[in-house]
């Protein structure tokens, strides 16, 4: 490529070391670049990309105490600050290329290892820019997310047998998977492998087998691909997903742990690893991984309040089975995580999530009354607006308090939310199944208590019926039918006592907050009237 081509292009150099920036700038000037812009960190780079559409970005991987080069690349892509034909090349002292699949969404155009010479820089830049120019219609279609048009352009260029055929083949295979055309993708990858046994094509074929539910073929292919450096991480990821789907949780954990050790900053992978740890009841490991997520996600697009909340939630999970002293320490650590959350994010937008978590922390200390108070500001309608992580936490909070009615609302909400097909959603669905089993066991226990209470009422043993219905209300403090049963049995008993009065107030409060059918509303008012007529002193008490 001649200097005239480079002279018309705008290039951005991002490096936290001024001498390196100056050296790279000198190399680029010798190549013919005139419009060379410099940035010392991710923030300056983002500002520059808002102001200008660049044709080439050279970015060091390590950019000091902020976003690294890969995190910056992800941010620019997600924010659509990269032009369709912009070449993004990562410069690093170590080979950071660990994903051979995912060209459409995850891969920079190239990696350049330090130290490098000017001829090496020229060769990498020329290759990347020539490829983008030759495949420009494909990249424009990808930018517009018109995947069928991108496939059509790939086919057209493949028929011309260009020097970029290998890239076109990889792109076409991934596009077929993107469109969920798994049978077409399988035939495509098999045809590629007849030409040459590329590892990336074998991995694509393994993914087709996975989606077509040919489990044995999937496992055999992925297990073999774990021995090659370019496919090891992804093959381990997909093996883990395969094992999880078949209930082989320890193997799923072991495979994903190997992948995370090779590529620790993949946040989604770490999230799955933490959830599988919880499935295995290894709560210390789950908490440790959640702590890593807080650290690794800092400055990335994944830096969210949920990271801090989930770390605190994992610490609370771990605290449940500890002795008093260890439990106190863990709960203090959870509180510290919430303090960090307040420093970095707006706590007003997180009041419900924080209240639910604090309720669980109080329950862990057996302060059930205070735990219930933390949940009072959350209505049953609010549950229908909770996110997956917060709703899972709410399910645990209500379970600890025995509120099975609220638990069922959380389960229904999660059933509606967990409809995706990604690995994280699959893991969350299995975790929900575990929680639902615990819920069903408690529900059966309460059904027995309620049955005994009903029998006592029918036999005229109203005092015992009151005691049993109040015990049920302890477990399900917001259930309107239980509240009605409490007041009904109390209206037949000898009267309220200092022990039963709080239950009467709680039951009345629950029923006032509900839109009851007219028949149940009439029952409620009748029971309150009877109780007040039995004890005139209650006339001034809010029931």
C-alpha positions in Angstrom: 0.0 0.0 0.0 1.4 3.4 -1.0 1.8 6.4 1.3 -1.0 8.3 -0.5 -3.5 5.7 0.8 -2.3 6.2 4.4 -2.2 10.0 4.1 -6.0 10.2 3.8 -6.6 8.1 7.0 -7.1 9.2 10.5 -5.3 7.1 13.2 -5.5 7.1 17.0 -2.6 5.9 19.1 -3.5 4.9 22.7 -0.7 4.2 25.2 0.0 5.4 28.8 3.7 5.8 28.1 4.6 9.0 26.3 7.9 7.7 24.8 6.1 4.7 23.3 3.4 7.0 21.8 6.2 9.2 20.3 7.9 6.1 18.8 4.8 4.7 17.3 3.9 8.1 15.9 7.3 8.3 14.2 6.7 4.9 12.6 3.3 5.9 11.4 4.7 9.2 9.9 7.2 7.2 7.9 4.4 5.0 6.6 2.7 8.2 5.3 0.1 8.9 8.0 -0.5 12.6 8.6 -3.6 12.8 10.7 -2.2 11.1 13.9 -4.0 11.7 17.2 -2.8 10.6 20.6 -4.4 9.5 23.9 -2.8 8.4 27.1 -5.8 6.5 28.5 -9.2 5.1 27.8 -11.0 8.3 28.8 -9.1 10.5 26.3 -9.6 7.8 23.6 -13.4 7.8 24.2 -13.5 11.6 23.9 -11.5 11.5 20.7 -13.8 8.8 19.2 -16.8 11.0 20.0 -15.2 13.8 18.0 -13.8 11.9 15.0 -14.4 8.7 13.1 -11.0 6.9 13.0 -9.8 4.6 10.2 -7.2 2.9 12.5 -6.8 2.6 16.2 -3.6 1.2 17.8 -4.2 0.5 21.4 -1.9 -0.8 24.1 -3.4 -3.5 26.3 -2.3 -2.1 29.6 -3.4 1.5 30.0 -2.7 2.1 33.7 -5.3 2.1 36.5 -8.5 2.4 34.3 -9.9 0.5 31.3 -7.5 -1.8 29.6 -7.3 -2.0 25.8 -9.7 -4.9 25.5 -12.3 -3.2 27.8 -11.9 0.0 25.7 -12.5 -2.0 22.5 -15.7 -3.6 24.0 -16.9 -0.2 25.1 -16.3 1.5 21.8 -18.1 -1.4 20.0 -21.1 -1.4 22.3 -21.4 2.4 22.0 -21.1 2.2 18.2 -18.1 4.6 18.3 -16.1 2.5 15.8 -16.8 3.1 12.2 -17.7 -0.1 10.2 -14.3 -0.1 8.4 -12.2 1.1 11.4 -9.3 -1.3 12.2 -8.6 -1.8 15.9 -5.3 -3.4 16.7 -4.3 -4.3 20.2 -0.6 -4.0 21.2 0.6 -6.1 24.1 3.7 -7.6 25.7 1.7 -10.9 26.0 -0.4 -12.7 23.5 -4.0 -11.9 24.7 -5.7 -13.7 21.8 -7.7 -16.4 23.5 -11.0 -16.5 21.5 -10.9 -18.0 18.0 -14.7 -17.9 17.7 -16.7 -14.7 18.0 -15.2 -12.6 15.1 -18.5 -10.8 14.7 -18.7 -9.5 18.3 -15.6 -10.1 20.3 -12.4 -9.9 18.2 -10.1 -6.9 17.5 -8.7 -6.9 14.0 -5.3 -8.0 15.1 -2.8 -8.3 18.0 0.8 -7.0 17.8 3.3 -8.3 20.3 5.9 -6.0 21.9 8.6 -5.3 21.0 7.9 -4.8 17.3 9.7 -3.3 14.4 8.5 -0.8 11.8 8.3 -3.6 9.1 6.1 -5.6 11.5 3.9 -2.6 12.2 3.6 -1.9 8.5 2.7 -5.5 7.7 0.0 -5.8 10.4 -1.6 -2.4 9.5 -1.5 -3.0 5.8 -3.0 -6.5 6.2 -5.9 -5.3 8.5 -6.8 -2.3 6.4 -6.6 -4.1 3.1 -8.9 -6.8 4.5 -11.4 -4.3 5.7 -11.4 -2.5 2.4 -11.8 -5.8 0.4 -14.6 -7.0 2.7 -16.2 -3.6 3.2 -19.7 -4.7 2.1 -19.6 -7.5 4.6 -18.6 -5.2 7.4 -21.2 -2.6 6.5 -23.8 -5.4 6.7 -22.5 -6.5 10.1 -22.6 -2.9 11.4 -26.3 -2.8 10.4 -26.8 -6.3 11.9 -28.2 -7.4 8.5 -26.7 -10.9 8.8 -28.4 -12.4 5.7 -26.9 -9.6 3.6 -23.5 -10.3 5.2 -23.8 -14.0 4.3 -24.7 -13.1 0.7 -21.7 -10.9 0.4 -19.5 -13.6 1.9 -20.8 -16.1 -0.7 -20.2 -13.6 -3.5 -16.6 -13.0 -2.5 -15.9 -16.7 -1.9 -16.9 -17.4 -5.5 -14.2 -14.9 -6.5 -11.6 -16.9 -4.6 -10.0 -13.8 -3.0 -6.9 -13.9 -0.7 -9.4 -13.2 2.2 -11.3 -16.5 1.7 -10.2 -17.9 5.1 -11.7 -14.9 6.9 -14.8 -15.1 4.8 -15.3 -18.8 5.7 -15.0 -18.1 9.4 -17.4 -15.2 9.2 -20.0 -17.2 7.2 -19.9 -20.0 9.7 -20.5 -17.7 12.6 -23.2 -15.9 10.8 -25.1 -19.2 10.2 -24.8 -20.0 13.9 -26.0 -16.4 14.7 -29.1 -17.0 12.6 -29.7 -20.4 14.3 -29.3 -22.2 11.0 -27.6 -25.1 12.8 -28.1 -27.8 10.1 -26.8 -25.5 7.4 -23.9 -24.5 9.6 -23.1 -28.2 10.2 -22.9 -28.9 6.5 -20.8 -25.8 6.0 -18.3 -26.7 8.7 -18.0 -30.3 7.4 -17.3 -29.0 3.9 -14.6 -26.7 5.2 -12.9 -29.5 7.1 -12.8 -31.6 3.9 -10.6 -28.8 2.5 -8.4 -28.5 5.7 -8.9 -29.5 9.3 -9.0 -26.0 10.9 -9.5 -26.0 14.6 -11.9 -23.1 14.4 -14.0 -25.1 11.9 -14.0 -28.1 14.3 -15.1 -25.8 17.1 -18.0 -24.5 14.9 -19.0 -28.1 14.1 -19.0 -28.9 17.8 -21.3 -26.0 18.5 -23.7 -27.3 15.8 -23.7 -30.7 17.5 -24.5 -29.0 20.8 -27.5 -27.0 19.4 -28.7 -30.1 17.4 -28.5 -32.0 20.8 -26.1 -34.6 19.6 -24.5 -34.8 23.0 -21.9 -37.6 22.5 -20.5 -36.0 19.3 -20.3 -32.6 21.1 -18.4 -34.0 24.1 -15.9 -36.0 22.0 -15.2 -33.0 19.7 -14.8 -30.5 22.5 -12.7 -32.8 24.7 -10.3 -33.2 21.8 -10.2 -29.4 21.1 -9.1 -28.7 24.7 -5.6 -29.9 23.8 -5.0 -27.0 21.3 -4.0 -23.6 22.6 -6.2 -21.7 20.1 -9.4 -23.6 21.1 -8.7 -24.7 24.6 -10.6 -21.9 26.5 -13.7 -22.0 24.3 -13.8 -25.8 24.2 -13.7 -25.8 28.1 -16.5 -23.2 28.2 -18.8 -25.3 26.0 -17.9 -28.6 27.8 -18.9 -26.9 31.0 -22.2 -25.9 29.5 -22.7 -29.4 28.2 -22.0 -31.0 31.6 -24.3 -28.5 33.4 -27.2 -29.3 31.0 -26.8 -33.0 32.0 -26.6 -32.4 35.7 -22.9 -33.2 36.0 -22.2 -30.1 38.1 -18.8 -31.0 39.4 -17.5 -31.6 35.9 -19.1 -28.4 34.7 -17.3 -26.5 37.5 -13.9 -28.1 36.9 -14.1 -27.3 33.2 -15.1 -23.8 33.7 -12.5 -23.3 36.4 -9.8 -24.3 33.9 -11.1 -21.8 31.4 -11.3 -19.0 34.0 -7.7 -19.6 35.0 -6.6 -19.2 31.4 -8.8 -16.1 30.8 -9.7 -14.7 34.2 -11.2 -11.4 33.1 -14.2 -12.8 31.3 -17.0 -11.6 33.6 -19.7 -13.9 32.2 -17.5 -16.9 32.8 -16.8 -15.9 36.4 -20.5 -15.3 37.0 -21.3 -18.8 35.8 -18.5 -20.2 37.9 -19.9 -18.6 41.0 -23.5 -19.9 40.3 -22.2 -23.4 39.8 -20.3 -23.2 43.1 -23.6 -22.3 44.7 -25.2 -25.3 43.0 -22.5 -27.5 44.6 -23.2 -25.8 48.0 -19.6 -24.5 47.9 -20.5 -21.0 49.2 -17.0 -20.0 50.1 -15.9 -20.5 46.5 -19.0 -18.6 45.2 -18.1 -15.7 47.5 -14.5 -15.7 46.5 -15.4 -15.6 42.8 -17.9 -12.8 43.3 -15.1 -10.8 44.9 -12.9 -11.4 41.9 -15.8 -10.1 39.6 -15.9 -6.8 41.5 -12.1 -6.5 40.9 -12.0 -7.6 37.3 -15.1 -5.7 36.2 -13.8 -2.3 37.4 -13.6 0.1 34.5 -15.2 -2.3 32.1 -18.7 -2.3 30.6 -19.6 -4.9 33.2 -18.9 -2.6 36.1 -22.4 -2.5 37.7 -24.0 -2.3 41.1 -25.0 -5.9 40.8 -21.4 -7.0 41.2 -21.2 -5.5 44.7 -24.7 -6.7 45.6 -23.9 -10.2 44.4 -20.7 -10.3 46.3 -22.6 -9.3 49.5 -25.3 -11.9 48.7 -22.7 -14.6 48.3 -21.2 -13.6 51.7 -24.6 -13.9 53.3 -25.1 -17.3 51.7 -21.8 -18.4 53.1 -22.6 -17.0 56.6 -25.7 -19.3 57.0 -23.6 -22.4 58.0 -20.9 -20.7 60.0 -20.6 -20.4 63.8 -21.6 -17.2 65.5 -18.2 -15.5 65.4 -17.5 -16.4 61.7 -21.0 -15.5 60.7 -20.6 -12.0 62.3 -17.3 -11.5 60.4 -18.9 -12.5 57.1 -21.9 -10.3 57.6 -19.6 -7.4 58.4 -17.8 -8.0 55.1 -21.2 -8.0 53.3 -21.9 -4.6 54.9 -18.6 -3.3 53.7 -19.5 -4.3 50.1 -22.7 -2.3 50.5 -20.7 0.6 51.7 -18.5 0.5 48.6 -21.7 0.3 46.6 -22.9 3.6 48.2 -19.6 5.3 47.3 -19.7 4.4 43.6 -23.4 4.3 42.6 -26.6 6.0 43.4 -28.1 4.1 46.4 -31.6 5.7 45.8 -32.0 3.6 42.7 -31.0 0.4 44.6 -33.2 0.8 47.7 -35.3 -2.3 47.0 -32.3 -4.5 46.3 -30.4 -3.2 49.4 -33.5 -3.6 51.6 -33.9 -7.3 50.5 -30.3 -8.0 51.2 -30.4 -6.3 54.6 -33.4 -8.5 55.4 -31.4 -11.6 54.7 -28.6 -10.3 56.8 -31.0 -9.7 59.7 -32.5 -13.2 59.3 -29.1 -14.7 59.4 -28.7 -13.1 62.9 -32.2 -14.4 63.9 -33.6 -10.9 64.0 -36.7 -11.9 62.1 -38.9 -9.0 63.2 -36.4 -6.5 61.9 -35.9 -8.6 58.8 -39.6 -8.4 58.0 -39.6 -4.6 58.5 -36.9 -4.3 55.8 -39.3 -5.9 53.3 -42.4 -3.8 54.3 -41.8 -1.2 51.6 -41.8 -3.9 48.9 -45.3 -4.6 47.6 -46.4 -7.7 45.8 -46.6 -5.6 42.6 -43.0 -4.5 43.1 -41.8 -8.1 42.9 -43.0 -8.1 39.2 -40.4 -5.4 38.4 -37.4 -7.0 40.1 -34.3 -8.0 38.1 -33.1 -11.6 38.0 -30.4 -11.3 40.6 -32.6 -9.2 43.0 -35.6 -11.5 42.5 -33.4 -14.6 43.4 -32.3 -12.7 46.5 -35.9 -11.8 47.3 -36.9 -15.5 47.0 -34.2 -16.4 49.5 -35.3 -13.6 51.8 -39.0 -14.5 51.8 -38.1 -18.2 52.2 -36.1 -17.4 55.3 -39.1 -15.6 56.7 -41.5 -18.4 55.6 -43.5 -16.1 53.4 -44.4 -18.7 50.8 -47.0 -16.5 49.1 -44.2 -14.0 48.2 -41.9 -16.8 47.3 -44.4 -18.0 44.7 -44.6 -14.5 43.2 -40.8 -14.5 43.0 -40.7 -17.9 41.3 -43.4 -16.8 38.8 -41.4 -13.6 38.1 -38.2 -15.6 37.6 -39.9 -18.1 35.3 -41.0 -15.2 33.1 -37.5 -13.6 33.1 -35.3 -16.7 32.6 -36.3 -17.5 29.0 -33.0 -16.9 27.2 -30.7 -19.6 25.9 -27.3 -18.3 27.0 -25.2 -20.2 29.5 -25.8 -17.7 32.4 -29.6 -18.0 32.0 -29.4 -21.8 31.9 -27.4 -21.8 35.2 -29.8 -19.4 36.8 -32.8 -21.6 35.8 -31.1 -24.6 37.5 -30.4 -22.5 40.6 -34.1 -21.5 40.6 -35.1 -25.2 40.4 -33.0 -25.8 43.6 -34.6 -22.9 45.4 -38.1 -24.1 44.3 -37.5 -27.5 45.7 -36.7 -26.0 49.1 -39.9 -23.9 48.7 -42.0 -27.0 48.0 -40.7 -28.8 51.0 -41.6 -25.9 53.3 -44.9 -25.6 51.6 -45.7 -29.2 52.3 -44.7 -28.7 56.0 -47.0 -25.7 56.2 -49.8 -27.6 54.5 -49.6 -30.1 57.3 -49.8 -27.3 60.0 -52.7 -25.7 58.2 -54.5 -29.0 57.9 -54.1 -29.6 61.7 -55.4 -26.0 62.3 -58.4 -26.6 60.1 -59.2 -29.9 61.9 -58.9 -28.2 65.3 -61.3 -25.4 64.2 -63.9 -27.9 62.9 -63.7 -29.8 66.2 -64.3 -26.6 68.1 -60.8 -26.5 69.5 -60.6 -22.8 68.7 -57.6 -22.0 71.0 -55.5 -24.6 69.3 -56.7 -23.5 65.9 -55.6 -19.9 66.7 -52.2 -21.1 67.8 -51.7 -23.2 64.6 -53.0 -20.5 62.2 -50.7 -18.0 63.9 -47.8 -20.3 63.3 -48.7 -20.5 59.7 -48.9 -16.7 59.6 -45.3 -16.6 60.9 -44.3 -18.5 57.8 -46.6 -16.7 55.3 -47.1 -13.2 56.8 -48.5 -11.7 53.6 -50.9 -14.5 52.5 -54.5 -13.2 52.6 -56.2 -16.6 53.0 -54.0 -17.4 56.1 -54.8 -13.9 57.5 -58.5 -14.6 57.1 -58.2 -17.9 58.8 -56.4 -16.3 61.7 -59.1 -13.7 62.3 -61.9 -16.3 61.8 -60.5 -18.6 64.4 -59.9 -15.7 66.8 -63.5 -14.6 66.4 -64.5 -18.0 67.7 -62.0 -18.2 70.5 -62.3 -16.7 74.0 -60.7 -13.5 73.0 -57.4 -11.9 72.2 -54.4 -12.0 74.5 -51.2 -10.0 74.5 -49.7 -12.8 72.5 -52.4 -13.1 69.8 -53.1 -9.3 69.4 -50.0 -8.7 67.2 -51.1 -11.5 64.9 -54.6 -10.0 64.7 -53.1 -6.6 63.7 -50.8 -8.3 61.2 -53.6 -10.2 59.6 -55.8 -7.1 59.4 -53.0 -5.1 57.9 -52.4 -7.7 55.2 -56.1 -7.8 54.3 -56.4 -4.0 54.1 -53.6 -4.0 51.5 -55.3 -6.5 49.3 -58.1 -6.0 46.8 -60.3 -8.8 48.2 -63.3 -10.3 46.5 -66.6 -8.9 47.9 -67.3 -12.1 49.7 -63.9 -12.2 51.5 -64.1 -8.5 52.2 -67.4 -9.1 54.0 -65.9 -11.9 56.0 -62.9 -9.7 57.0 -65.2 -6.9 58.2 -67.4 -9.3 60.1 -64.5 -10.9 62.0 -63.1 -7.5 63.0 -66.5 -6.5 64.2 -66.9 -9.7 66.3 -63.5 -9.2 67.9 -64.2 -5.6 68.8 -67.6 -6.5 70.3 -66.0 -9.3 72.4 -63.4 -6.9 73.8 -64.6 -3.2 73.9 -61.0 -2.2 74.8 -60.1 -3.0 71.1 -62.4 -0.2 69.9 -59.5 2.2 69.7 -57.1 -0.4 68.3 -56.5 -0.4 64.5 -57.6 -3.9 63.3 
